[in-house]
Every structure is written in structure tokens, then in C-alpha cells.
Amino acid sequence: MRMAGQVTPLAQSYLETADVVVSAVPNIFTRKWLQGIAKEFICILDHYDDCDVEGKSRRDTYRRMADTILEQVRAGKTVCAAFYGHPGIFACISHIAIKDARAAGYSAEMLPGISAEDCLVADLGMDPGRTGMQAMESTQYMIYERKIDPTAMLVLWQPALAGELSLKRFETTAARIQVLVDKLARDYPLDHTVILYEAATNPLEKTRIDEILLRDLPTTPMSTATTLVIPPAFPLKRDEAIVAQLNSLPEACL
């Protein structure tokens, strides 16, 4: 997430030794750093221009990005694809490219990285093990029937795209955010405090940790980097029947 400081030594060795590094990293400082250590550097951010073409969606863009990675592999090069955060979390391009490469008989692997979720836990001081944690993409939560546990932390990714079904725009509307709030209100009080979080991606940025009321979400500015964190609204309730059942087990079962 934050330039070279959050790259594992193994990942850095792959970046330095690969014939070519293909990258979709939006942060200019990180791109400059990658260019400095890579033997050859290919930036595929311009593929997002496809979204301006009539009939094209983000799925088409991601497919083209994965194809660009595979073109370099088929050319006989060792290829390292670099993404910000964890390469397997909200990064379908990497999954597509690895699947296609393996299907074609090439060796491909993914190295773990530091994700926005890792930064979130550290910056907010919230231990997922204390009450449990649920995490899902905002639009997915909206359009599917999901059972939410308001006694556990809920993390909704990409709320700035919530309800945007065309996959052609990188923004949503206050009306769609209101639909999100209305659905959340089935499980949470409207005066429940939620957090808008954005991990810093370079030393000059400040981490965003804004606490607001759930009802105020439609009128609060968000970016594509914003994550919505909803702390537990109610205390955990013991399942006394299960506790009694466990306590009644004979010593031999323990």
C-alpha cells in the first residue's frame, strides 16, 4: 500500500529480477519506484480508457489488462505483475492472468502483500478476533440477500461505487448511497457511528479516519479509495444452550 516500505523482500526480488514488470499502480511515486528497480516497465493504467468506449465495461478493461500480461509471458519473458495492496484482494486481473497462464502450461504464482484491510486493522486499532469481522463489496451487499451480524464489525469496500450497476463509471450518486443506508438501517440504528477510512499510500498522505453518523453517509464526500467501516452496534449475546451443552460433556469428550 505504501511504496517500497510495504513490499516483502521476496516480492522485491521478483520485481528486480523479472524480465518485465507490468503494473496497474495508480500512485505516481510507486510507479517511479517500480520503474527504478525494474529491467523493463509496462504501465497498463491507460487500459482504463476503454471505459469511455460505448458498450465497454470494467470487465472488458480487466480482461485486456490480463491479456497484456499474458502477451509478455507468451513472448518468452519472465513477468512480474505488480498491484497495490494484496494482489489477490479486489484485483481480479491477477486471478485472471494466473488462471490463463496455468491453463496455457506456464508456471504462475501469487505472492501475498499488505492490503488495505491490514492497514485498516492497524490504523483503527480494531481486532477482528474480538467480535468477529464481515467484509464484502458495497454493491454486492446491496443487490444480494446477505445476513449481517450487527454484533460484529462490518467492512464495506468501495462505497463510492455503491449501486453503480453499469460497470462503466467510477462514481455513484447520493440517491444510490441512500439506498445503501436504507438497507443498512435494517440492522443498524441511523445514529450509529460509522468510519470512513482511507489508507495512506505515501509518506506525504494522511490516513483518513472520519467518524460520521450512518444517516449522514449520502452527504459525505468519498473517493474510490474510501472504505466504510461499521463497528458493532450491539454487544455479543451468549448462546446459553450451547454453553450448557458444552459444560455437560463428559471428561472423555474434552
C-alpha positions as CSV (number, residue, x, y, z in Angstrom):
1,M,0.0,0.0,0.0
2,R,2.8,2.4,0.9
3,M,5.6,2.2,-1.7
4,A,8.7,0.2,-1.1
5,G,8.3,0.0,2.7
6,Q,5.4,-2.4,2.5
7,V,6.9,-4.7,-0.2
8,T,8.2,-8.1,1.1
9,P,11.8,-8.9,0.4
10,L,10.7,-11.9,-1.8
11,A,8.3,-9.7,-3.8
12,Q,11.0,-7.1,-4.3
13,S,13.4,-9.7,-5.6
14,Y,10.8,-10.8,-8.2
15,L,10.4,-7.2,-9.2
16,E,14.1,-6.7,-9.6
17,T,14.9,-10.0,-11.5
18,A,11.9,-10.3,-13.8
19,D,12.4,-9.5,-17.5
20,V,9.5,-7.2,-17.4
21,V,7.2,-5.7,-14.7
22,V,3.6,-5.0,-15.7
23,S,1.9,-2.6,-13.4
24,A,-1.5,-1.1,-12.7
25,V,-0.5,1.1,-9.7
26,P,-2.2,4.5,-9.6
27,N,0.2,6.2,-7.2
28,I,2.8,8.1,-9.2
29,F,5.5,7.8,-6.5
30,T,5.1,4.0,-6.5
31,R,5.3,3.9,-10.3
32,K,8.5,5.9,-10.2
33,W,10.0,3.5,-7.7
34,L,9.0,0.4,-9.8
35,Q,10.5,2.0,-12.9
36,G,13.7,2.5,-11.0
37,I,14.1,-1.2,-10.0
38,A,12.6,-3.0,-13.0
39,K,14.6,-4.1,-16.0
40,E,11.6,-3.2,-18.2
41,F,8.4,-1.5,-17.0
42,I,5.0,-1.5,-18.7
43,C,2.1,0.6,-17.2
44,I,-1.4,-0.6,-18.1
45,L,-3.4,2.1,-16.4
46,D,-4.2,3.6,-19.8
47,H,-6.4,0.5,-20.4
48,Y,-9.0,2.2,-18.2
49,D,-9.6,4.5,-21.2
50,D,-11.6,1.6,-22.5
51,C,-14.4,2.5,-20.1
52,D,-15.0,5.6,-22.2
53,V,-15.8,3.4,-25.3
54,E,-19.5,2.8,-25.9
55,G,-20.5,-0.7,-24.8
56,K,-17.3,-1.3,-22.8
57,S,-17.4,-2.1,-19.1
58,R,-14.7,-2.5,-16.4
59,R,-14.9,-6.3,-17.0
60,D,-13.6,-5.6,-20.6
61,T,-10.8,-3.4,-19.2
62,Y,-9.7,-6.1,-16.7
63,R,-9.7,-8.7,-19.4
64,R,-7.5,-6.6,-21.6
65,M,-5.1,-5.9,-18.7
66,A,-4.8,-9.7,-18.1
67,D,-4.2,-10.3,-21.8
68,T,-1.4,-7.7,-21.8
69,I,0.3,-9.6,-19.0
70,L,-0.1,-12.9,-20.9
71,E,1.3,-11.3,-24.1
72,Q,4.6,-10.8,-22.3
73,V,4.6,-14.3,-21.0
74,R,4.0,-15.8,-24.4
75,A,6.9,-13.7,-25.7
76,G,9.1,-15.9,-23.6
77,K,9.8,-13.3,-20.8
78,T,9.7,-13.8,-17.0
79,V,6.9,-11.5,-16.0
80,C,6.1,-9.9,-12.7
81,A,2.7,-8.1,-12.4
82,A,2.6,-5.5,-9.6
83,F,-0.6,-4.2,-7.9
84,Y,-1.1,-2.0,-4.9
85,G,-2.2,-3.7,-1.7
86,H,-2.6,-7.5,-1.7
87,P,-2.6,-8.7,-5.4
88,G,-5.4,-11.1,-4.7
89,I,-7.8,-8.8,-2.9
90,F,-10.1,-6.7,-5.2
91,A,-7.7,-7.4,-8.0
92,C,-9.4,-9.8,-10.4
93,I,-6.7,-9.0,-13.1
94,S,-4.2,-11.1,-11.2
95,H,-6.6,-14.0,-10.7
96,I,-7.5,-14.0,-14.4
97,A,-3.8,-13.8,-15.5
98,I,-2.7,-16.6,-13.3
99,K,-5.6,-18.9,-14.3
100,D,-4.9,-18.2,-18.0
101,A,-1.1,-18.7,-17.6
102,R,-1.5,-22.1,-15.9
103,A,-4.1,-23.2,-18.4
104,A,-1.6,-22.5,-21.1
105,G,1.1,-24.5,-19.4
106,Y,3.1,-21.7,-17.8
107,S,4.2,-21.6,-14.2
108,A,2.5,-18.8,-12.3
109,E,2.2,-17.9,-8.6
110,M,0.9,-15.1,-6.4
111,L,2.9,-13.6,-3.5
112,P,1.0,-12.1,-0.6
113,G,1.1,-8.4,0.1
114,I,-0.1,-5.9,2.6
115,S,-3.8,-5.0,1.9
116,A,-6.0,-2.1,2.8
117,E,-7.6,-4.4,5.4
118,D,-4.2,-4.9,7.1
119,C,-3.7,-1.2,7.3
120,L,-7.2,-0.7,8.5
121,V,-6.8,-3.0,11.4
122,A,-3.6,-1.3,12.4
123,D,-4.8,2.3,12.0
124,L,-8.2,1.8,13.6
125,G,-6.9,-0.5,16.4
126,M,-9.8,-2.9,15.7
127,D,-9.1,-6.6,16.4
128,P,-11.2,-8.8,14.1
129,G,-10.8,-11.6,16.6
130,R,-12.6,-9.6,19.4
131,T,-16.1,-9.6,18.0
132,G,-15.6,-11.0,14.5
133,M,-15.5,-9.3,11.2
134,Q,-17.6,-9.3,8.0
135,A,-16.3,-7.9,4.7
136,M,-17.9,-7.5,1.3
137,E,-18.1,-5.2,-1.7
138,S,-20.8,-2.5,-1.2
139,T,-22.8,-3.1,-4.3
140,Q,-22.7,-6.9,-3.7
141,Y,-24.1,-6.2,-0.3
142,M,-26.9,-4.1,-1.8
143,I,-28.1,-6.3,-4.6
144,Y,-27.9,-9.7,-2.9
145,E,-29.7,-11.0,0.2
146,R,-27.0,-11.1,2.8
147,K,-27.4,-11.8,6.5
148,I,-25.5,-9.2,8.5
149,D,-24.5,-9.7,12.1
150,P,-24.6,-6.2,13.8
151,T,-22.6,-7.6,16.8
152,A,-19.5,-8.0,14.6
153,M,-17.5,-5.4,12.7
154,L,-18.7,-4.9,9.1
155,V,-16.3,-3.6,6.4
156,L,-17.9,-2.5,3.1
157,W,-15.4,-1.9,0.3
158,Q,-15.8,0.7,-2.5
159,P,-18.8,2.6,-1.1
160,A,-18.0,5.4,-3.6
161,L,-19.2,3.0,-6.3
162,A,-22.2,1.6,-4.4
163,G,-25.1,0.8,-6.6
164,E,-23.3,1.6,-9.9
165,L,-24.5,-1.4,-11.9
166,S,-23.3,-0.3,-15.4
167,L,-19.6,-1.0,-14.6
168,K,-18.8,2.0,-16.8
169,R,-18.4,4.8,-14.2
170,F,-16.1,5.2,-11.2
171,E,-18.6,7.1,-9.1
172,T,-22.1,6.8,-7.7
173,T,-24.9,9.2,-6.6
174,A,-26.3,10.4,-3.3
175,A,-29.5,8.6,-4.2
176,R,-27.7,5.2,-4.5
177,I,-25.9,5.8,-1.3
178,Q,-29.2,6.5,0.4
179,V,-30.4,3.1,-0.8
180,L,-27.3,1.6,0.8
181,V,-28.1,3.4,4.1
182,D,-31.7,2.3,4.0
183,K,-30.6,-1.3,3.7
184,L,-28.1,-1.0,6.5
185,A,-30.8,0.6,8.6
186,R,-32.5,-2.8,8.7
187,D,-29.7,-3.9,11.1
188,Y,-28.2,-0.7,12.4
189,P,-29.6,2.5,14.0
190,L,-29.3,5.5,11.8
191,D,-27.5,7.4,14.6
192,H,-24.8,4.6,14.8
193,T,-21.3,6.0,14.3
194,V,-19.5,4.6,11.2
195,I,-16.0,5.3,9.9
196,L,-14.8,6.4,6.5
197,Y,-11.3,5.0,6.1
198,E,-8.5,5.6,3.5
199,A,-5.1,4.1,4.0
200,A,-2.2,6.4,3.3
201,T,-0.2,5.3,0.2
202,N,2.9,7.5,0.6
203,P,4.7,9.4,3.4
204,L,3.1,12.7,2.4
205,E,-0.5,11.5,2.7
206,K,-2.5,11.4,5.9
207,T,-4.7,8.4,6.8
208,R,-8.4,9.3,6.6
209,I,-10.4,8.3,9.7
210,D,-13.6,10.2,9.7
211,E,-16.4,9.3,12.1
212,I,-19.9,10.2,11.0
213,L,-23.4,9.0,11.7
214,L,-24.8,6.4,9.4
215,R,-27.6,8.7,8.3
216,D,-25.1,11.3,7.1
217,L,-23.3,9.0,4.6
218,P,-25.1,10.2,1.5
219,T,-23.9,13.8,2.0
220,T,-20.3,12.9,3.0
221,P,-17.6,13.1,0.3
222,M,-16.0,9.8,-0.6
223,S,-13.3,8.7,-3.1
224,T,-12.7,5.3,-4.8
225,A,-10.1,4.6,-2.1
226,T,-12.7,5.0,0.7
227,T,-13.7,2.0,2.8
228,L,-16.8,2.1,5.0
229,V,-16.2,0.5,8.5
230,I,-19.2,-0.2,10.7
231,P,-18.3,-1.1,14.3
232,P,-20.5,-3.4,16.2
233,A,-23.8,-1.8,17.1
234,F,-24.8,-4.3,19.8
235,P,-23.0,-6.5,22.4
236,L,-22.4,-10.2,21.8
237,K,-25.1,-12.4,23.3
238,R,-24.1,-15.7,24.7
239,D,-25.9,-18.8,23.4
240,E,-26.6,-20.3,26.8
241,A,-28.0,-23.5,25.4
242,I,-24.7,-24.3,23.6
243,V,-22.7,-23.2,26.6
244,A,-24.7,-25.6,28.8
245,Q,-24.3,-28.4,26.2
246,L,-20.5,-27.9,26.2
247,N,-20.4,-27.9,30.0
248,S,-22.4,-31.1,30.2
249,L,-19.9,-33.1,28.0
250,P,-18.1,-35.8,30.0
251,E,-14.4,-35.5,30.6
252,A,-13.6,-38.1,27.9
253,C,-15.0,-35.7,25.2
254,L,-12.9,-32.7,26.3
